[in-house]
């Protein structure tokens, strides 16, 4: 995967790999900080946010980062509510 090529010009398999890396990094961070249960819930939030942020368009690095921000916001809200 070449970071200098816009994601919209990448083949689908490369876009999928880019999304996979973003989700796995997010999952690992949440698991390390908050445990497996929160990581599982956050992964579900990330997948839902992907549909909301991307809709039918192809993902860019920026779009996937926005998905992670949305999922992080949901995690923060969930942690506040559970207190």
mmCIF file of the N, C-alpha and C atoms, coordinates in Angstrom:
data_MODEL
# 
_entry.id   MODEL 
# 
loop_
_atom_site.group_PDB 
_atom_site.id 
_atom_site.type_symbol 
_atom_site.label_atom_id 
_atom_site.label_alt_id 
_atom_site.label_comp_id 
_atom_site.label_asym_id 
_atom_site.label_entity_id 
_atom_site.label_seq_id 
_atom_site.pdbx_PDB_ins_code 
_atom_site.Cartn_x 
_atom_site.Cartn_y 
_atom_site.Cartn_z 
_atom_site.occupancy 
_atom_site.B_iso_or_equiv 
_atom_site.pdbx_formal_charge 
_atom_site.auth_seq_id 
_atom_site.auth_comp_id 
_atom_site.auth_asym_id 
_atom_site.auth_atom_id 
_atom_site.pdbx_PDB_model_num 
ATOM 1   N N  . UNK A 1 1  ? 0.850   -1.175 0.000  1.00 0.00 ? 1  UNK A N  1 
ATOM 2   C CA . UNK A 1 1  ? 0.000   0.000  0.000  1.00 0.00 ? 1  UNK A CA 1 
ATOM 3   C C  . UNK A 1 1  ? 0.892   1.234  0.000  1.00 0.00 ? 1  UNK A C  1 
ATOM 4   N N  . UNK A 1 2  ? 0.716   2.083  -0.986 1.00 0.00 ? 2  UNK A N  1 
ATOM 5   C CA . UNK A 1 2  ? 1.503   3.299  -1.117 1.00 0.00 ? 2  UNK A CA 1 
ATOM 6   C C  . UNK A 1 2  ? 0.769   4.459  -0.439 1.00 0.00 ? 2  UNK A C  1 
ATOM 7   N N  . UNK A 1 3  ? 1.334   5.061  0.622  1.00 0.00 ? 3  UNK A N  1 
ATOM 8   C CA . UNK A 1 3  ? 0.640   6.134  1.338  1.00 0.00 ? 3  UNK A CA 1 
ATOM 9   C C  . UNK A 1 3  ? 0.485   7.414  0.521  1.00 0.00 ? 3  UNK A C  1 
ATOM 10  N N  . UNK A 1 4  ? 1.210   7.536  -0.591 1.00 0.00 ? 4  UNK A N  1 
ATOM 11  C CA . UNK A 1 4  ? 1.124   8.740  -1.411 1.00 0.00 ? 4  UNK A CA 1 
ATOM 12  C C  . UNK A 1 4  ? 0.009   8.691  -2.445 1.00 0.00 ? 4  UNK A C  1 
ATOM 13  N N  . UNK A 1 5  ? -0.601  7.537  -2.616 1.00 0.00 ? 5  UNK A N  1 
ATOM 14  C CA . UNK A 1 5  ? -1.690  7.383  -3.581 1.00 0.00 ? 5  UNK A CA 1 
ATOM 15  C C  . UNK A 1 5  ? -3.004  7.626  -2.850 1.00 0.00 ? 5  UNK A C  1 
ATOM 16  N N  . UNK A 1 6  ? -3.872  8.510  -3.377 1.00 0.00 ? 6  UNK A N  1 
ATOM 17  C CA . UNK A 1 6  ? -5.174  8.724  -2.732 1.00 0.00 ? 6  UNK A CA 1 
ATOM 18  C C  . UNK A 1 6  ? -5.941  7.407  -2.627 1.00 0.00 ? 6  UNK A C  1 
ATOM 19  N N  . UNK A 1 7  ? -6.605  7.214  -1.514 1.00 0.00 ? 7  UNK A N  1 
ATOM 20  C CA . UNK A 1 7  ? -7.323  5.962  -1.288 1.00 0.00 ? 7  UNK A CA 1 
ATOM 21  C C  . UNK A 1 7  ? -8.358  5.698  -2.368 1.00 0.00 ? 7  UNK A C  1 
ATOM 22  N N  . UNK A 1 8  ? -8.940  6.757  -2.931 1.00 0.00 ? 8  UNK A N  1 
ATOM 23  C CA . UNK A 1 8  ? -9.958  6.572  -3.960 1.00 0.00 ? 8  UNK A CA 1 
ATOM 24  C C  . UNK A 1 8  ? -9.388  5.924  -5.216 1.00 0.00 ? 8  UNK A C  1 
ATOM 25  N N  . UNK A 1 9  ? -8.074  5.973  -5.398 1.00 0.00 ? 9  UNK A N  1 
ATOM 26  C CA . UNK A 1 9  ? -7.436  5.374  -6.565 1.00 0.00 ? 9  UNK A CA 1 
ATOM 27  C C  . UNK A 1 9  ? -6.908  3.967  -6.274 1.00 0.00 ? 9  UNK A C  1 
ATOM 28  N N  . UNK A 1 10 ? -7.037  3.529  -5.051 1.00 0.00 ? 10 UNK A N  1 
ATOM 29  C CA . UNK A 1 10 ? -6.554  2.205  -4.699 1.00 0.00 ? 10 UNK A CA 1 
ATOM 30  C C  . UNK A 1 10 ? -7.587  1.147  -5.066 1.00 0.00 ? 10 UNK A C  1 
ATOM 31  N N  . UNK A 1 11 ? -7.126  -0.035 -5.423 1.00 0.00 ? 11 UNK A N  1 
ATOM 32  C CA . UNK A 1 11 ? -8.073  -1.125 -5.646 1.00 0.00 ? 11 UNK A CA 1 
ATOM 33  C C  . UNK A 1 11 ? -8.809  -1.448 -4.351 1.00 0.00 ? 11 UNK A C  1 
ATOM 34  N N  . UNK A 1 12 ? -9.967  -2.071 -4.483 1.00 0.00 ? 12 UNK A N  1 
ATOM 35  C CA . UNK A 1 12 ? -10.795 -2.387 -3.319 1.00 0.00 ? 12 UNK A CA 1 
ATOM 36  C C  . UNK A 1 12 ? -10.014 -3.138 -2.256 1.00 0.00 ? 12 UNK A C  1 
ATOM 37  N N  . UNK A 1 13 ? -9.184  -4.083 -2.651 1.00 0.00 ? 13 UNK A N  1 
ATOM 38  C CA . UNK A 1 13 ? -8.452  -4.888 -1.681 1.00 0.00 ? 13 UNK A CA 1 
ATOM 39  C C  . UNK A 1 13 ? -7.525  -4.023 -0.839 1.00 0.00 ? 13 UNK A C  1 
ATOM 40  N N  . UNK A 1 14 ? -6.928  -2.988 -1.434 1.00 0.00 ? 14 UNK A N  1 
ATOM 41  C CA . UNK A 1 14 ? -6.075  -2.083 -0.674 1.00 0.00 ? 14 UNK A CA 1 
ATOM 42  C C  . UNK A 1 14 ? -6.896  -1.212 0.273  1.00 0.00 ? 14 UNK A C  1 
ATOM 43  N N  . UNK A 1 15 ? -8.078  -0.798 -0.165 1.00 0.00 ? 15 UNK A N  1 
ATOM 44  C CA . UNK A 1 15 ? -8.954  -0.025 0.721  1.00 0.00 ? 15 UNK A CA 1 
ATOM 45  C C  . UNK A 1 15 ? -9.398  -0.886 1.902  1.00 0.00 ? 15 UNK A C  1 
ATOM 46  N N  . UNK A 1 16 ? -9.674  -2.142 1.625  1.00 0.00 ? 16 UNK A N  1 
ATOM 47  C CA . UNK A 1 16 ? -10.062 -3.060 2.693  1.00 0.00 ? 16 UNK A CA 1 
ATOM 48  C C  . UNK A 1 16 ? -8.919  -3.235 3.687  1.00 0.00 ? 16 UNK A C  1 
ATOM 49  N N  . UNK A 1 17 ? -7.700  -3.370 3.192  1.00 0.00 ? 17 UNK A N  1 
ATOM 50  C CA . UNK A 1 17 ? -6.532  -3.506 4.063  1.00 0.00 ? 17 UNK A CA 1 
ATOM 51  C C  . UNK A 1 17 ? -6.340  -2.249 4.907  1.00 0.00 ? 17 UNK A C  1 
ATOM 52  N N  . UNK A 1 18 ? -6.559  -1.089 4.304  1.00 0.00 ? 18 UNK A N  1 
ATOM 53  C CA . UNK A 1 18 ? -6.427  0.179  5.023  1.00 0.00 ? 18 UNK A CA 1 
ATOM 54  C C  . UNK A 1 18 ? -7.458  0.242  6.163  1.00 0.00 ? 18 UNK A C  1 
ATOM 55  N N  . UNK A 1 19 ? -8.688  -0.154 5.886  1.00 0.00 ? 19 UNK A N  1 
ATOM 56  C CA . UNK A 1 19 ? -9.738  -0.154 6.914  1.00 0.00 ? 19 UNK A CA 1 
ATOM 57  C C  . UNK A 1 19 ? -9.421  -1.172 8.005  1.00 0.00 ? 19 UNK A C  1 
ATOM 58  N N  . UNK A 1 20 ? -8.910  -2.318 7.595  1.00 0.00 ? 20 UNK A N  1 
ATOM 59  C CA . UNK A 1 20 ? -8.546  -3.361 8.548  1.00 0.00 ? 20 UNK A CA 1 
ATOM 60  C C  . UNK A 1 20 ? -7.464  -2.877 9.513  1.00 0.00 ? 20 UNK A C  1 
ATOM 61  N N  . UNK A 1 21 ? -6.474  -2.185 8.995  1.00 0.00 ? 21 UNK A N  1 
ATOM 62  C CA . UNK A 1 21 ? -5.413  -1.645 9.842  1.00 0.00 ? 21 UNK A CA 1 
ATOM 63  C C  . UNK A 1 21 ? -5.953  -0.614 10.824 1.00 0.00 ? 21 UNK A C  1 
ATOM 64  N N  . UNK A 1 22 ? -6.825  0.260  10.341 1.00 0.00 ? 22 UNK A N  1 
ATOM 65  C CA . UNK A 1 22 ? -7.397  1.296  11.205 1.00 0.00 ? 22 UNK A CA 1 
ATOM 66  C C  . UNK A 1 22 ? -8.227  0.665  12.324 1.00 0.00 ? 22 UNK A C  1 
ATOM 67  N N  . UNK A 1 23 ? -9.078  -0.296 11.966 1.00 0.00 ? 23 UNK A N  1 
ATOM 68  C CA . UNK A 1 23 ? -9.918  -0.957 12.972 1.00 0.00 ? 23 UNK A CA 1 
ATOM 69  C C  . UNK A 1 23 ? -9.071  -1.750 13.956 1.00 0.00 ? 23 UNK A C  1 
ATOM 70  N N  . UNK A 1 24 ? -8.079  -2.468 13.477 1.00 0.00 ? 24 UNK A N  1 
ATOM 71  C CA . UNK A 1 24 ? -7.278  -3.281 14.399 1.00 0.00 ? 24 UNK A CA 1 
ATOM 72  C C  . UNK A 1 24 ? -6.461  -2.412 15.355 1.00 0.00 ? 24 UNK A C  1 
ATOM 73  N N  . UNK A 1 25 ? -5.966  -1.283 14.882 1.00 0.00 ? 25 UNK A N  1 
ATOM 74  C CA . UNK A 1 25 ? -5.234  -0.370 15.771 1.00 0.00 ? 25 UNK A CA 1 
ATOM 75  C C  . UNK A 1 25 ? -6.174  0.208  16.827 1.00 0.00 ? 25 UNK A C  1 
ATOM 76  N N  . UNK A 1 26 ? -7.386  0.587  16.405 1.00 0.00 ? 26 UNK A N  1 
ATOM 77  C CA . UNK A 1 26 ? -8.378  1.108  17.343 1.00 0.00 ? 26 UNK A CA 1 
ATOM 78  C C  . UNK A 1 26 ? -8.749  0.044  18.377 1.00 0.00 ? 26 UNK A C  1 
ATOM 79  N N  . UNK A 1 27 ? -9.017  -1.178 17.902 1.00 0.00 ? 27 UNK A N  1 
ATOM 80  C CA . UNK A 1 27 ? -9.387  -2.272 18.796 1.00 0.00 ? 27 UNK A CA 1 
ATOM 81  C C  . UNK A 1 27 ? -8.290  -2.525 19.824 1.00 0.00 ? 27 UNK A C  1 
ATOM 82  N N  . UNK A 1 28 ? -7.047  -2.603 19.359 1.00 0.00 ? 28 UNK A N  1 
ATOM 83  C CA . UNK A 1 28 ? -5.924  -2.875 20.271 1.00 0.00 ? 28 UNK A CA 1 
ATOM 84  C C  . UNK A 1 28 ? -5.782  -1.784 21.325 1.00 0.00 ? 28 UNK A C  1 
ATOM 85  N N  . UNK A 1 29 ? -5.944  -0.542 20.924 1.00 0.00 ? 29 UNK A N  1 
ATOM 86  C CA . UNK A 1 29 ? -5.825  0.560  21.880 1.00 0.00 ? 29 UNK A CA 1 
ATOM 87  C C  . UNK A 1 29 ? -6.931  0.506  22.926 1.00 0.00 ? 29 UNK A C  1 
ATOM 88  N N  . UNK A 1 30 ? -8.156  0.265  22.479 1.00 0.00 ? 30 UNK A N  1 
ATOM 89  C CA . UNK A 1 30 ? -9.284  0.199  23.425 1.00 0.00 ? 30 UNK A CA 1 
ATOM 90  C C  . UNK A 1 30 ? -9.111  -0.998 24.354 1.00 0.00 ? 30 UNK A C  1 
ATOM 91  N N  . UNK A 1 31 ? -8.700  -2.137 23.822 1.00 0.00 ? 31 UNK A N  1 
ATOM 92  C CA . UNK A 1 31 ? -8.505  -3.319 24.660 1.00 0.00 ? 31 UNK A CA 1 
ATOM 93  C C  . UNK A 1 31 ? -7.437  -3.067 25.713 1.00 0.00 ? 31 UNK A C  1 
ATOM 94  N N  . UNK A 1 32 ? -6.347  -2.434 25.328 1.00 0.00 ? 32 UNK A N  1 
ATOM 95  C CA . UNK A 1 32 ? -5.267  -2.141 26.271 1.00 0.00 ? 32 UNK A CA 1 
ATOM 96  C C  . UNK A 1 32 ? -5.735  -1.198 27.381 1.00 0.00 ? 32 UNK A C  1 
ATOM 97  N N  . UNK A 1 33 ? -6.498  -0.188 27.000 1.00 0.00 ? 33 UNK A N  1 
ATOM 98  C CA . UNK A 1 33 ? -6.904  0.830  27.978 1.00 0.00 ? 33 UNK A CA 1 
ATOM 99  C C  . UNK A 1 33 ? -8.146  0.460  28.785 1.00 0.00 ? 33 UNK A C  1 
ATOM 100 N N  . UNK A 1 34 ? -9.100  -0.260 28.152 1.00 0.00 ? 34 UNK A N  1 
ATOM 101 C CA . UNK A 1 34 ? -10.395 -0.463 28.803 1.00 0.00 ? 34 UNK A CA 1 
ATOM 102 C C  . UNK A 1 34 ? -10.869 -1.904 28.861 1.00 0.00 ? 34 UNK A C  1 
ATOM 103 N N  . UNK A 1 35 ? -10.130 -2.838 28.299 1.00 0.00 ? 35 UNK A N  1 
ATOM 104 C CA . UNK A 1 35 ? -10.490 -4.247 28.373 1.00 0.00 ? 35 UNK A CA 1 
ATOM 105 C C  . UNK A 1 35 ? -11.198 -4.761 27.129 1.00 0.00 ? 35 UNK A C  1 
ATOM 106 N N  . UNK A 1 36 ? -11.322 -6.081 27.094 1.00 0.00 ? 36 UNK A N  1 
ATOM 107 C CA . UNK A 1 36 ? -11.869 -6.769 25.925 1.00 0.00 ? 36 UNK A CA 1 
ATOM 108 C C  . UNK A 1 36 ? -13.338 -6.439 25.678 1.00 0.00 ? 36 UNK A C  1 
ATOM 109 N N  . UNK A 1 37 ? -14.134 -6.335 26.735 1.00 0.00 ? 37 UNK A N  1 
ATOM 110 C CA . UNK A 1 37 ? -15.565 -6.037 26.552 1.00 0.00 ? 37 UNK A CA 1 
ATOM 111 C C  . UNK A 1 37 ? -15.746 -4.700 25.825 1.00 0.00 ? 37 UNK A C  1 
ATOM 112 N N  . UNK A 1 38 ? -15.048 -3.676 26.280 1.00 0.00 ? 38 UNK A N  1 
ATOM 113 C CA . UNK A 1 38 ? -15.168 -2.369 25.638 1.00 0.00 ? 38 UNK A CA 1 
ATOM 114 C C  . UNK A 1 38 ? -14.597 -2.393 24.222 1.00 0.00 ? 38 UNK A C  1 
ATOM 115 N N  . UNK A 1 39 ? -13.551 -3.179 24.016 1.00 0.00 ? 39 UNK A N  1 
ATOM 116 C CA . UNK A 1 39 ? -12.972 -3.292 22.672 1.00 0.00 ? 39 UNK A CA 1 
ATOM 117 C C  . UNK A 1 39 ? -13.969 -3.931 21.714 1.00 0.00 ? 39 UNK A C  1 
ATOM 118 N N  . UNK A 1 40 ? -14.655 -4.976 22.166 1.00 0.00 ? 40 UNK A N  1 
ATOM 119 C CA . UNK A 1 40 ? -15.670 -5.622 21.324 1.00 0.00 ? 40 UNK A CA 1 
ATOM 120 C C  . UNK A 1 40 ? -16.803 -4.656 20.987 1.00 0.00 ? 40 UNK A C  1 
ATOM 121 N N  . UNK A 1 41 ? -17.299 -3.945 21.993 1.00 0.00 ? 41 UNK A N  1 
ATOM 122 C CA . UNK A 1 41 ? -18.375 -2.983 21.763 1.00 0.00 ? 41 UNK A CA 1 
ATOM 123 C C  . UNK A 1 41 ? -17.913 -1.856 20.840 1.00 0.00 ? 41 UNK A C  1 
ATOM 124 N N  . UNK A 1 42 ? -16.680 -1.430 21.023 1.00 0.00 ? 42 UNK A N  1 
ATOM 125 C CA . UNK A 1 42 ? -16.136 -0.347 20.200 1.00 0.00 ? 42 UNK A CA 1 
ATOM 126 C C  . UNK A 1 42 ? -15.920 -0.792 18.755 1.00 0.00 ? 42 UNK A C  1 
ATOM 127 N N  . UNK A 1 43 ? -15.561 -2.040 18.555 1.00 0.00 ? 43 UNK A N  1 
ATOM 128 C CA . UNK A 1 43 ? -15.417 -2.555 17.189 1.00 0.00 ? 43 UNK A CA 1 
ATOM 129 C C  . UNK A 1 43 ? -16.773 -2.540 16.482 1.00 0.00 ? 43 UNK A C  1 
ATOM 130 N N  . UNK A 1 44 ? -17.830 -2.912 17.201 1.00 0.00 ? 44 UNK A N  1 
ATOM 131 C CA . UNK A 1 44 ? -19.177 -2.832 16.628 1.00 0.00 ? 44 UNK A CA 1 
ATOM 132 C C  . UNK A 1 44 ? -19.526 -1.376 16.301 1.00 0.00 ? 44 UNK A C  1 
ATOM 133 N N  . UNK A 1 45 ? -19.214 -0.467 17.216 1.00 0.00 ? 45 UNK A N  1 
ATOM 134 C CA . UNK A 1 45 ? -19.457 0.956  16.971 1.00 0.00 ? 45 UNK A CA 1 
ATOM 135 C C  . UNK A 1 45 ? -18.692 1.430  15.737 1.00 0.00 ? 45 UNK A C  1 
ATOM 136 N N  . UNK A 1 46 ? -17.455 0.951  15.577 1.00 0.00 ? 46 UNK A N  1 
ATOM 137 C CA . UNK A 1 46 ? -16.629 1.357  14.445 1.00 0.00 ? 46 UNK A CA 1 
ATOM 138 C C  . UNK A 1 46 ? -17.259 0.910  13.128 1.00 0.00 ? 46 UNK A C  1 
ATOM 139 N N  . UNK A 1 47 ? -17.755 -0.316 13.105 1.00 0.00 ? 47 UNK A N  1 
ATOM 140 C CA . UNK A 1 47 ? -18.384 -0.832 11.883 1.00 0.00 ? 47 UNK A CA 1 
ATOM 141 C C  . UNK A 1 47 ? -19.656 -0.061 11.544 1.00 0.00 ? 47 UNK A C  1 
ATOM 142 N N  . UNK A 1 48 ? -20.443 0.263  12.553 1.00 0.00 ? 48 UNK A N  1 
ATOM 143 C CA . UNK A 1 48 ? -21.663 1.054  12.332 1.00 0.00 ? 48 UNK A CA 1 
ATOM 144 C C  . UNK A 1 48 ? -21.285 2.456  11.846 1.00 0.00 ? 48 UNK A C  1 
ATOM 145 N N  . UNK A 1 49 ? -20.281 3.043  12.465 1.00 0.00 ? 49 UNK A N  1 
ATOM 146 C CA . UNK A 1 49 ? -19.832 4.383  12.063 1.00 0.00 ? 49 UNK A CA 1 
ATOM 147 C C  . UNK A 1 49 ? -19.311 4.385  10.630 1.00 0.00 ? 49 UNK A C  1 
ATOM 148 N N  . UNK A 1 50 ? -18.722 3.286  10.206 1.00 0.00 ? 50 UNK A N  1 
ATOM 149 C CA . UNK A 1 50 ? -18.236 3.182  8.830  1.00 0.00 ? 50 UNK A CA 1 
ATOM 150 C C  . UNK A 1 50 ? -19.378 3.382  7.846  1.00 0.00 ? 50 UNK A C  1 
ATOM 151 N N  . UNK A 1 51 ? -20.501 2.726  8.108  1.00 0.00 ? 51 UNK A N  1 
ATOM 152 C CA . UNK A 1 51 ? -21.671 2.872  7.237  1.00 0.00 ? 51 UNK A CA 1 
ATOM 153 C C  . UNK A 1 51 ? -22.185 4.307  7.260  1.00 0.00 ? 51 UNK A C  1 
ATOM 154 N N  . UNK A 1 52 ? -22.188 4.915  8.435  1.00 0.00 ? 52 UNK A N  1 
ATOM 155 C CA . UNK A 1 52 ? -22.706 6.275  8.558  1.00 0.00 ? 52 UNK A CA 1 
ATOM 156 C C  . UNK A 1 52 ? -21.792 7.310  7.912  1.00 0.00 ? 52 UNK A C  1 
ATOM 157 N N  . UNK A 1 53 ? -20.496 7.178  8.101  1.00 0.00 ? 53 UNK A N  1 
ATOM 158 C CA . UNK A 1 53 ? -19.554 8.163  7.581  1.00 0.00 ? 53 UNK A CA 1 
ATOM 159 C C  . UNK A 1 53 ? -19.334 7.986  6.078  1.00 0.00 ? 53 UNK A C  1 
ATOM 160 N N  . UNK A 1 54 ? -19.177 6.741  5.657  1.00 0.00 ? 54 UNK A N  1 
ATOM 161 C CA . UNK A 1 54 ? -18.844 6.490  4.260  1.00 0.00 ? 54 UNK A CA 1 
ATOM 162 C C  . UNK A 1 54 ? -20.049 6.388  3.342  1.00 0.00 ? 54 UNK A C  1 
ATOM 163 N N  . UNK A 1 55 ? -21.123 5.802  3.843  1.00 0.00 ? 55 UNK A N  1 
ATOM 164 C CA . UNK A 1 55 ? -22.250 5.566  2.961  1.00 0.00 ? 55 UNK A CA 1 
ATOM 165 C C  . UNK A 1 55 ? -21.800 4.697  1.799  1.00 0.00 ? 55 UNK A C  1 
ATOM 166 N N  . UNK A 1 56 ? -22.006 5.172  0.579  1.00 0.00 ? 56 UNK A N  1 
ATOM 167 C CA . UNK A 1 56 ? -21.637 4.407  -0.613 1.00 0.00 ? 56 UNK A CA 1 
ATOM 168 C C  . UNK A 1 56 ? -20.301 4.837  -1.211 1.00 0.00 ? 56 UNK A C  1 
ATOM 169 N N  . UNK A 1 57 ? -19.668 5.857  -0.642 1.00 0.00 ? 57 UNK A N  1 
ATOM 170 C CA . UNK A 1 57 ? -18.419 6.337  -1.255 1.00 0.00 ? 57 UNK A CA 1 
ATOM 171 C C  . UNK A 1 57 ? -17.227 5.498  -0.815 1.00 0.00 ? 57 UNK A C  1 
ATOM 172 N N  . UNK A 1 58 ? -16.157 5.597  -1.567 1.00 0.00 ? 58 UNK A N  1 
ATOM 173 C CA . UNK A 1 58 ? -14.937 4.872  -1.247 1.00 0.00 ? 58 UNK A CA 1 
ATOM 174 C C  . UNK A 1 58 ? -14.204 5.567  -0.104 1.00 0.00 ? 58 UNK A C  1 
ATOM 175 N N  . UNK A 1 59 ? -13.529 4.771  0.692  1.00 0.00 ? 59 UNK A N  1 
ATOM 176 C CA . UNK A 1 59 ? -12.847 5.294  1.875  1.00 0.00 ? 59 UNK A CA 1 
ATOM 177 C C  . UNK A 1 59 ? -11.537 5.982  1.509  1.00 0.00 ? 59 UNK A C  1 
ATOM 178 N N  . UNK A 1 60 ? -11.255 7.062  2.228  1.00 0.00 ? 60 UNK A N  1 
ATOM 179 C CA . UNK A 1 60 ? -9.940  7.681  2.200  1.00 0.00 ? 60 UNK A CA 1 
ATOM 180 C C  . UNK A 1 60 ? -9.343  7.527  3.597  1.00 0.00 ? 60 UNK A C  1 
ATOM 181 N N  . UNK A 1 61 ? -8.057  7.816  3.716  1.00 0.00 ? 61 UNK A N  1 
ATOM 182 C CA . UNK A 1 61 ? -7.432  7.757  5.047  1.00 0.00 ? 61 UNK A CA 1 
ATOM 183 C C  . UNK A 1 61 ? -8.173  8.675  6.017  1.00 0.00 ? 61 UNK A C  1 
ATOM 184 N N  . UNK A 1 62 ? -8.516  9.857  5.548  1.00 0.00 ? 62 UNK A N  1 
ATOM 185 C CA . UNK A 1 62 ? -9.217  10.836 6.389  1.00 0.00 ? 62 UNK A CA 1 
ATOM 186 C C  . UNK A 1 62 ? -10.591 10.317 6.810  1.00 0.00 ? 62 UNK A C  1 
ATOM 187 N N  . UNK A 1 63 ? -11.304 9.678  5.882  1.00 0.00 ? 63 UNK A N  1 
ATOM 188 C CA . UNK A 1 63 ? -12.616 9.127  6.203  1.00 0.00 ? 63 UNK A CA 1 
ATOM 189 C C  . UNK A 1 63 ? -12.517 8.068  7.298  1.00 0.00 ? 63 UNK A C  1 
ATOM 190 N N  . UNK A 1 64 ? -11.532 7.201  7.174  1.00 0.00 ? 64 UNK A N  1 
ATOM 191 C CA . UNK A 1 64 ? -11.377 6.149  8.174  1.00 0.00 ? 64 UNK A CA 1 
ATOM 192 C C  . UNK A 1 64 ? -10.991 6.724  9.529  1.00 0.00 ? 64 UNK A C  1 
ATOM 193 N N  . UNK A 1 65 ? -10.220 7.786  9.517  1.00 0.00 ? 65 UNK A N  1 
ATOM 194 C CA . UNK A 1 65 ? -9.895  8.453  10.782 1.00 0.00 ? 65 UNK A CA 1 
ATOM 195 C C  . UNK A 1 65 ? -11.165 9.051  11.396 1.00 0.00 ? 65 UNK A C  1 
ATOM 196 N N  . UNK A 1 66 ? -12.042 9.600  10.562 1.00 0.00 ? 66 UNK A N  1 
ATOM 197 C CA . UNK A 1 66 ? -13.317 10.139 11.044 1.00 0.00 ? 66 UNK A CA 1 
ATOM 198 C C  . UNK A 1 66 ? -14.168 9.028  11.654 1.00 0.00 ? 66 UNK A C  1 
ATOM 199 N N  . UNK A 1 67 ? -14.148 7.860  11.048 1.00 0.00 ? 67 UNK A N  1 
ATOM 200 C CA . UNK A 1 67 ? -14.877 6.708  11.594 1.00 0.00 ? 67 UNK A CA 1 
ATOM 201 C C  . UNK A 1 67 ? -14.352 6.387  12.985 1.00 0.00 ? 67 UNK A C  1 
ATOM 202 N N  . UNK A 1 68 ? -13.044 6.380  13.151 1.00 0.00 ? 68 UNK A N  1 
ATOM 203 C CA . UNK A 1 68 ? -12.439 6.093  14.454 1.00 0.00 ? 68 UNK A CA 1 
ATOM 204 C C  . UNK A 1 68 ? -12.808 7.156  15.479 1.00 0.00 ? 68 UNK A C  1 
ATOM 205 N N  . UNK A 1 69 ? -12.871 8.397  15.057 1.00 0.00 ? 69 UNK A N  1 
ATOM 206 C CA . UNK A 1 69 ? -13.262 9.483  15.970 1.00 0.00 ? 69 UNK A CA 1 
ATOM 207 C C  . UNK A 1 69 ? -14.704 9.296  16.427 1.00 0.00 ? 69 UNK A C  1 
ATOM 208 N N  . UNK A 1 70 ? -15.593 8.939  15.508 1.00 0.00 ? 70 UNK A N  1 
ATOM 209 C CA . UNK A 1 70 ? -16.992 8.687  15.869 1.00 0.00 ? 70 UNK A CA 1 
ATOM 210 C C  . UNK A 1 70 ? -17.079 7.530  16.862 1.00 0.00 ? 70 UNK A C  1 
ATOM 211 N N  . UNK A 1 71 ? -16.372 6.438  16.583 1.00 0.00 ? 71 UNK A N  1 
ATOM 212 C CA . UNK A 1 71 ? -16.395 5.287  17.488 1.00 0.00 ? 71 UNK A CA 1 
ATOM 213 C C  . UNK A 1 71 ? -15.785 5.635  18.844 1.00 0.00 ? 71 UNK A C  1 
ATOM 214 N N  . UNK A 1 72 ? -14.754 6.453  18.859 1.00 0.00 ? 72 UNK A N  1 
ATOM 215 C CA . UNK A 1 72 ? -14.138 6.888  20.118 1.00 0.00 ? 72 UNK A CA 1 
ATOM 216 C C  . UNK A 1 72 ? -15.104 7.730  20.941 1.00 0.00 ? 72 UNK A C  1 
ATOM 217 N N  . UNK A 1 73 ? -15.857 8.558  20.261 1.00 0.00 ? 73 UNK A N  1 
ATOM 218 C CA . UNK A 1 73 ? -16.854 9.377  20.937 1.00 0.00 ? 73 UNK A CA 1 
ATOM 219 C C  . UNK A 1 73 ? -17.924 8.501  21.585 1.00 0.00 ? 73 UNK A C  1 
ATOM 220 N N  . UNK A 1 74 ? -18.333 7.478  20.888 1.00 0.00 ? 74 UNK A N  1 
ATOM 221 C CA . UNK A 1 74 ? -19.323 6.552  21.450 1.00 0.00 ? 74 UNK A CA 1 
ATOM 222 C C  . UNK A 1 74 ? -18.757 5.797  22.641 1.00 0.00 ? 74 UNK A C  1 
ATOM 223 N N  . UNK A 1 75 ? -17.481 5.435  22.569 1.00 0.00 ? 75 UNK A N  1 
ATOM 224 C CA . UNK A 1 75 ? -16.824 4.780  23.701 1.00 0.00 ? 75 UNK A CA 1 
ATOM 225 C C  . UNK A 1 75 ? -16.808 5.717  24.903 1.00 0.00 ? 75 UNK A C  1 
ATOM 226 N N  . UNK A 1 76 ? -16.424 6.959  24.691 1.00 0.00 ? 76 UNK A N  1 
ATOM 227 C CA . UNK A 1 76 ? -16.373 7.929  25.788 1.00 0.00 ? 76 UNK A CA 1 
ATOM 228 C C  . UNK A 1 76 ? -17.750 8.100  26.419 1.00 0.00 ? 76 UNK A C  1 
ATOM 229 N N  . UNK A 1 77 ? -18.774 8.198  25.591 1.00 0.00 ? 77 UNK A N  1 
ATOM 230 C CA . UNK A 1 77 ? -20.128 8.339  26.115 1.00 0.00 ? 77 UNK A CA 1 
ATOM 231 C C  . UNK A 1 77 ? -20.529 7.109  26.919 1.00 0.00 ? 77 UNK A C  1 
ATOM 232 N N  . UNK A 1 78 ? -20.231 5.933  26.399 1.00 0.00 ? 78 UNK A N  1 
ATOM 233 C CA . UNK A 1 78 ? -20.564 4.691  27.103 1.00 0.00 ? 78 UNK A CA 1 
ATOM 234 C C  . UNK A 1 78 ? -19.851 4.626  28.443 1.00 0.00 ? 78 UNK A C  1 
ATOM 235 N N  . UNK A 1 79 ? -18.584 5.020  28.491 1.00 0.00 ? 79 UNK A N  1 
ATOM 236 C CA . UNK A 1 79 ? -17.825 4.969  29.745 1.00 0.00 ? 79 UNK A CA 1 
ATOM 237 C C  . UNK A 1 79 ? -18.379 5.946  30.772 1.00 0.00 ? 79 UNK A C  1 
ATOM 238 N N  . UNK A 1 80 ? -18.835 7.117  30.306 1.00 0.00 ? 80 UNK A N  1 
ATOM 239 C CA . UNK A 1 80 ? -19.426 8.103  31.215 1.00 0.00 ? 80 UNK A CA 1 
ATOM 240 C C  . UNK A 1 80 ? -20.745 7.578  31.785 1.00 0.00 ? 80 UNK A C  1 
ATOM 241 N N  . UNK A 1 81 ? -21.571 6.992  30.927 1.00 0.00 ? 81 UNK A N  1 
ATOM 242 C CA . UNK A 1 81 ? -22.873 6.475  31.339 1.00 0.00 ? 81 UNK A CA 1 
ATOM 243 C C  . UNK A 1 81 ? -22.730 5.318  32.315 1.00 0.00 ? 81 UNK A C  1 
ATOM 244 N N  . UNK A 1 82 ? -21.708 4.484  32.121 1.00 0.00 ? 82 UNK A N  1 
ATOM 245 C CA . UNK A 1 82 ? -21.515 3.321  32.989 1.00 0.00 ? 82 UNK A CA 1 
ATOM 246 C C  . UNK A 1 82 ? -20.979 3.675  34.363 1.00 0.00 ? 82 UNK A C  1 
ATOM 247 N N  . UNK A 1 83 ? -20.478 4.860  34.534 1.00 0.00 ? 83 UNK A N  1 
ATOM 248 C CA . UNK A 1 83 ? -19.921 5.253  35.845 1.00 0.00 ? 83 UNK A CA 1 
ATOM 249 C C  . UNK A 1 83 ? -20.945 5.346  36.894 1.00 0.00 ? 83 UNK A C  1 
# 
